[in-house]
């Protein structure tokens, strides 16, 4: 669970028995917000909360996911002030050791969102996981974006229908999102297409910097509304365009790592599923027995960031095959999972 401070500030309880404890106080319950500015070692004032929000930090959990170096880089936050803020946050959220039993209990909050394909759901242990990054890579027209559009709808199903009962955020780097494609999918699931489209927030990214900034702004939406899915289609396209020189590879990978780290934090902070598509590149070392060797773009940086990696490939007609390429809790297996035809019922 995440602890929001978008409308909250921290203040010490002045009771004699709880003088050292922190409590959350809603702003509308505070008569004079200027009282919060009296001493940084007594509270986190409203002005500092605003500075954190401007930097894309909206929850206590999100705060603890940033290094002090990053926090001191926020204009107006000194090192001493950051120390006090972190000290206050540590009293509210536990970022230390927990038992394996507690970790198992936390896993119960994970939701598996149906893909619309029974075979693919079985392959994934029930569907796309929240609090995790699922990467789908494959050549063009292998079904990656098709699945993204389907997840836009299935995520909005109630949990008793294997949905996520939440909204969807879609960051499009290649211009492939089509709202008109959502309509037949929604109708197939028996949902109102207009309502489904209203629950999808969409943004078209044109540079890798724009893509990263869209993630920062998304935290504000997720802190106030229930989202269950973030789609980035595709995660690598703009990095391959904006970094073209031979000497720019190291910088590209560093910037890519920063963006992937942000995606990981969003997934865990708000318990949303991150589904990102990835392109493939030629693999000269793929071996002589492979007719058309390919590997996912992004190198080891992207490979380590993804929780679950799925490889898509074309099959007969409009059938598509999905293979578990890498996952911490799934066996390596594959399934003929879905079709490109939206009129086909997956179940």
Legacy VTK file of the C-alpha trace (Angstrom):
# vtk DataFile Version 3.0
C-alpha trace
ASCII
DATASET POLYDATA
POINTS 347 float
0.000 0.000 0.000
1.195 3.513 -0.710
0.788 6.477 1.613
-0.220 9.638 -0.284
0.771 13.131 0.641
-0.842 14.918 -2.281
-3.378 16.374 0.177
-1.515 15.470 3.337
1.268 16.987 5.395
3.307 15.510 8.197
3.151 17.014 11.651
4.245 15.827 15.091
1.616 14.808 17.590
1.974 17.146 20.548
0.440 14.716 23.074
2.635 13.948 26.098
2.652 10.193 25.536
3.218 10.378 21.775
5.565 13.305 21.501
7.948 11.361 19.268
5.319 9.926 16.916
4.250 11.295 13.545
0.720 11.459 12.302
-0.869 12.415 9.026
-2.985 15.562 9.116
-5.278 16.543 6.268
-4.715 20.091 5.056
-8.353 21.088 5.335
-8.166 20.228 9.060
-5.339 22.704 9.627
-6.518 26.207 10.484
-3.290 27.959 9.579
-0.915 26.310 7.119
1.754 28.838 8.049
2.160 26.912 11.316
3.738 24.093 9.294
6.711 26.319 8.430
7.781 26.879 12.041
10.525 24.248 12.139
11.681 21.676 9.593
12.550 19.238 12.349
8.923 19.314 13.506
7.141 18.854 10.194
7.213 18.760 6.443
5.559 21.973 5.374
3.158 22.493 2.520
5.768 24.312 0.451
8.142 21.359 0.570
5.310 18.986 -0.320
4.637 21.139 -3.398
8.305 20.982 -4.400
8.243 17.185 -4.140
5.063 17.027 -6.216
6.621 19.211 -8.905
9.424 16.639 -9.074
6.892 13.829 -9.576
6.936 12.521 -5.988
3.439 12.114 -4.593
3.671 9.387 -1.954
5.843 8.477 1.007
6.821 5.273 -0.777
7.815 7.233 -3.856
9.908 9.540 -1.711
11.856 6.636 -0.244
12.548 5.303 -3.739
14.707 8.340 -4.507
18.289 8.860 -3.443
19.189 11.824 -1.289
21.325 13.064 -4.167
18.222 13.233 -6.369
16.185 14.911 -3.646
18.784 17.585 -2.957
18.730 18.286 -6.690
15.162 19.572 -6.288
15.247 23.350 -6.193
14.632 24.659 -2.702
15.449 21.459 -0.805
18.710 21.625 1.124
20.585 18.564 2.353
19.463 19.226 5.934
15.861 19.583 4.836
16.022 16.354 2.826
17.414 14.512 5.870
14.461 15.683 7.944
11.958 14.741 5.244
13.426 11.252 4.874
13.529 10.794 8.638
9.839 11.655 8.830
8.967 9.321 5.954
10.860 6.425 7.518
8.589 6.677 10.552
5.542 6.279 8.327
6.552 3.533 5.885
8.702 0.494 6.550
11.504 0.128 4.025
13.555 -2.250 6.133
13.648 -6.014 6.469
10.479 -8.082 6.615
9.974 -11.827 6.980
9.339 -14.162 4.081
5.807 -14.618 5.423
5.236 -10.876 5.260
6.601 -10.811 1.714
4.173 -13.568 0.757
1.358 -11.574 2.312
2.342 -8.526 0.258
2.211 -10.642 -2.876
-1.492 -11.180 -2.238
-2.070 -7.580 -3.331
-0.766 -8.449 -6.819
-3.540 -8.537 -9.425
-3.321 -10.598 -12.589
-5.082 -8.966 -15.511
-6.446 -11.218 -18.217
-4.958 -10.889 -21.692
-8.176 -12.035 -23.328
-6.511 -15.291 -24.378
-6.994 -18.380 -22.248
-3.773 -19.956 -23.526
-1.756 -16.812 -22.838
-3.295 -16.399 -19.385
-2.320 -19.965 -18.507
1.195 -19.316 -19.776
1.471 -16.243 -17.514
-0.048 -17.852 -14.449
-3.292 -15.908 -14.761
-2.419 -12.784 -16.727
-0.250 -9.657 -16.673
0.979 -8.941 -13.123
0.696 -5.645 -11.283
3.777 -4.361 -9.423
5.893 -5.769 -12.262
7.189 -4.875 -15.721
6.177 -7.176 -18.553
8.164 -6.725 -21.751
6.893 -8.036 -25.080
9.413 -8.089 -27.919
9.144 -9.328 -31.459
9.257 -8.207 -35.065
6.632 -5.920 -36.570
3.070 -7.263 -36.742
3.781 -10.009 -34.231
0.924 -8.913 -31.970
2.582 -6.685 -29.354
0.381 -3.648 -29.963
-2.668 -5.853 -30.452
-2.204 -7.153 -26.926
-1.690 -3.589 -25.655
-5.072 -2.555 -27.077
-6.749 -5.617 -25.587
-5.251 -4.903 -22.160
-6.649 -1.353 -22.360
-10.081 -2.964 -22.144
-9.521 -6.040 -19.972
-7.834 -3.920 -17.284
-11.149 -2.131 -16.738
-13.039 -5.344 -16.030
-13.935 -6.005 -12.368
-11.517 -8.225 -10.478
-14.071 -11.049 -10.288
-13.898 -11.141 -14.094
-10.084 -11.278 -14.027
-9.702 -7.570 -14.689
-7.942 -4.851 -12.745
-10.939 -2.596 -12.028
-8.815 0.425 -12.848
-7.816 2.996 -15.442
-5.138 2.748 -18.117
-2.296 5.096 -19.082
-0.904 4.724 -22.618
2.379 6.335 -23.727
2.732 5.999 -27.492
6.174 6.539 -29.021
5.437 5.167 -32.487
1.982 6.571 -33.268
0.310 3.141 -33.274
-2.509 3.715 -30.765
-5.914 3.689 -32.439
-8.963 4.480 -30.283
-11.234 3.056 -32.980
-9.557 -0.319 -32.428
-10.683 -0.211 -28.800
-14.364 -0.189 -29.799
-14.670 -3.775 -31.156
-12.594 -5.109 -28.260
-14.850 -3.395 -25.718
-17.924 -4.774 -27.471
-16.431 -8.268 -27.395
-16.026 -7.979 -23.633
-19.574 -6.637 -23.291
-18.417 -3.183 -22.188
-19.482 0.324 -23.177
-16.850 1.551 -25.681
-17.347 5.220 -24.753
-16.826 4.514 -21.045
-13.769 2.387 -21.805
-12.180 5.146 -23.905
-12.863 7.718 -21.173
-10.852 5.578 -18.738
-7.752 5.576 -20.958
-5.358 8.521 -20.627
-3.187 8.785 -23.726
-0.039 10.726 -24.596
2.088 10.761 -27.736
5.819 11.055 -26.972
8.223 12.504 -29.539
11.598 12.450 -27.766
13.121 10.321 -25.016
13.044 13.369 -22.740
9.352 13.895 -23.463
8.771 10.222 -22.721
10.463 10.508 -19.310
8.637 13.717 -18.410
5.310 12.057 -19.181
6.157 9.466 -16.534
6.778 12.213 -13.987
3.389 13.780 -14.686
1.687 10.414 -14.480
2.449 10.122 -10.771
0.034 12.983 -10.094
-2.797 11.124 -11.809
-2.039 7.807 -10.156
-1.883 9.340 -6.698
-5.466 10.558 -7.021
-7.143 7.890 -9.165
-7.025 4.108 -9.369
-4.856 3.025 -12.271
-3.974 -0.596 -12.909
-2.017 -0.491 -16.175
0.695 1.599 -17.813
1.533 0.832 -21.433
4.682 2.106 -23.164
4.617 1.247 -26.863
7.468 1.052 -27.580
10.002 1.599 -24.846
13.106 1.756 -27.045
11.997 3.511 -30.252
12.860 7.094 -29.288
16.200 6.118 -27.756
17.212 4.525 -31.045
16.303 7.741 -32.863
17.686 10.339 -30.440
21.036 8.567 -29.890
22.535 7.678 -33.245
26.271 8.286 -32.965
28.742 5.546 -32.107
29.978 7.521 -29.118
26.478 8.029 -27.720
25.748 4.412 -26.783
26.889 4.778 -23.158
24.758 7.894 -22.650
21.792 6.202 -24.316
21.989 3.213 -22.011
22.309 5.459 -18.968
19.208 7.462 -19.922
17.348 4.257 -20.743
18.259 2.844 -17.335
16.909 5.955 -15.625
13.606 5.680 -17.460
13.301 1.955 -16.707
14.018 2.669 -13.054
11.161 5.156 -13.094
8.849 2.522 -14.587
9.849 0.041 -11.872
9.071 2.565 -9.157
5.678 3.401 -10.658
4.799 -0.290 -10.861
5.617 -0.921 -7.206
4.508 2.419 -5.787
0.995 2.309 -7.238
0.580 -1.464 -7.750
0.071 -1.097 -11.493
1.054 -3.467 -14.276
3.612 -2.009 -16.682
3.368 -3.497 -20.165
6.070 -2.283 -22.529
6.736 -3.371 -26.064
10.235 -3.639 -27.462
11.765 -3.875 -30.904
14.185 -6.528 -32.129
17.530 -6.217 -33.855
19.575 -8.618 -35.968
21.735 -11.017 -33.978
24.801 -12.031 -36.024
25.796 -14.403 -33.237
22.472 -16.194 -33.227
23.908 -19.321 -34.817
23.866 -20.985 -38.199
20.831 -23.113 -37.347
18.560 -20.092 -36.931
17.266 -18.842 -40.281
16.552 -15.280 -39.135
18.257 -14.660 -35.785
16.971 -11.676 -33.795
17.321 -10.413 -30.259
15.511 -7.719 -28.245
16.901 -4.191 -28.443
18.136 -2.377 -25.344
20.876 -4.760 -24.278
21.465 -5.887 -20.715
20.067 -2.663 -19.235
16.596 -3.448 -20.500
16.946 -7.175 -19.861
17.624 -6.641 -16.165
14.791 -4.112 -15.760
11.994 -6.307 -17.117
10.403 -8.677 -14.622
8.840 -10.888 -17.290
10.076 -11.043 -20.880
7.803 -12.390 -23.605
8.897 -13.162 -27.145
6.219 -12.852 -29.833
6.408 -14.342 -33.296
4.120 -14.911 -36.234
2.449 -18.254 -36.840
-0.018 -19.570 -39.403
-2.430 -17.009 -40.773
-3.224 -14.445 -38.107
-2.231 -16.647 -35.191
0.566 -15.412 -32.971
2.857 -17.399 -30.689
4.079 -16.131 -27.329
7.053 -17.651 -25.501
8.170 -16.944 -21.938
11.705 -15.772 -22.581
12.555 -14.953 -18.968
10.565 -14.786 -15.720
11.353 -15.308 -12.020
8.376 -17.577 -11.357
7.313 -19.000 -14.727
8.715 -21.968 -16.633
10.021 -21.485 -20.140
7.078 -22.392 -22.347
5.092 -21.090 -25.283
1.515 -20.952 -26.474
-0.411 -20.087 -29.598
-2.110 -17.285 -27.806
-4.128 -14.850 -29.868
-5.209 -13.504 -33.218
-4.934 -10.139 -34.901
-8.621 -10.281 -35.833
-10.591 -8.303 -33.238
-13.838 -10.128 -34.006
-12.424 -13.433 -32.755
-13.376 -14.348 -29.199
-10.284 -15.311 -27.261
-12.070 -17.305 -24.583
LINES 1 348
347 0 1 2 3 4 5 6 7 8 9 10 11 12 13 14 15 16 17 18 19 20 21 22 23 24 25 26 27 28 29 30 31 32 33 34 35 36 37 38 39 40 41 42 43 44 45 46 47 48 49 50 51 52 53 54 55 56 57 58 59 60 61 62 63 64 65 66 67 68 69 70 71 72 73 74 75 76 77 78 79 80 81 82 83 84 85 86 87 88 89 90 91 92 93 94 95 96 97 98 99 100 101 102 103 104 105 106 107 108 109 110 111 112 113 114 115 116 117 118 119 120 121 122 123 124 125 126 127 128 129 130 131 132 133 134 135 136 137 138 139 140 141 142 143 144 145 146 147 148 149 150 151 152 153 154 155 156 157 158 159 160 161 162 163 164 165 166 167 168 169 170 171 172 173 174 175 176 177 178 179 180 181 182 183 184 185 186 187 188 189 190 191 192 193 194 195 196 197 198 199 200 201 202 203 204 205 206 207 208 209 210 211 212 213 214 215 216 217 218 219 220 221 222 223 224 225 226 227 228 229 230 231 232 233 234 235 236 237 238 239 240 241 242 243 244 245 246 247 248 249 250 251 252 253 254 255 256 257 258 259 260 261 262 263 264 265 266 267 268 269 270 271 272 273 274 275 276 277 278 279 280 281 282 283 284 285 286 287 288 289 290 291 292 293 294 295 296 297 298 299 300 301 302 303 304 305 306 307 308 309 310 311 312 313 314 315 316 317 318 319 320 321 322 323 324 325 326 327 328 329 330 331 332 333 334 335 336 337 338 339 340 341 342 343 344 345 346
